[in-house]
Amino acid sequence: MSVADSVGISSVSVPDFTNPESRSVFVAPKIVLSKRMLGNEDLLGTVIQDALGVVLDGRLRNLETQLTRKVENAE
């Protein structure tokens, strides 16, 4: 059994970039990790939460600034 098989990595199809008419499609490796291997951590939830935090942080700060200005102008 290979290392790839032991962690559940499926096969990968790599496109032929030298041929512009190639219909090859890149398929990302599918990695299946058991909860035992992850120590029962929800890594996907953590990654998504971190990504949303990075993306939304600036926008939320701008929105807060705009709301503060509108309140000040309304008073």
NORHU-V101132 format. One record per backbone hydrogen bond with DSSP energy under -0.5 kcal/mol. CO is the residue of the C=O (numbers start at 1). NH is the residue of the N-H. If there is no record, write none. Layout:
co = [CO | CO]
nh = [NH | NH]
This chain:
co = [2 | 3 | 4 | 4 | 5 | 7 | 8 | 12 | 13 | 15 | 16 | 18 | 19 | 26 | 29 | 30 | 30 | 31 | 34 | 35 | 35 | 41 | 42 | 43 | 44 | 45 | 46 | 47 | 48 | 49 | 50 | 51 | 52 | 53 | 54 | 55 | 56 | 57 | 58 | 59 | 60 | 61 | 62 | 63 | 64 | 65 | 66 | 67 | 68 | 69 | 70 | 71]
nh = [6 | 7 | 8 | 9 | 8 | 32 | 10 | 14 | 27 | 17 | 19 | 20 | 22 | 28 | 31 | 10 | 32 | 33 | 38 | 39 | 40 | 43 | 46 | 47 | 48 | 49 | 50 | 51 | 52 | 53 | 54 | 55 | 56 | 57 | 58 | 59 | 60 | 61 | 62 | 63 | 64 | 65 | 66 | 67 | 68 | 69 | 70 | 71 | 72 | 73 | 74 | 75]
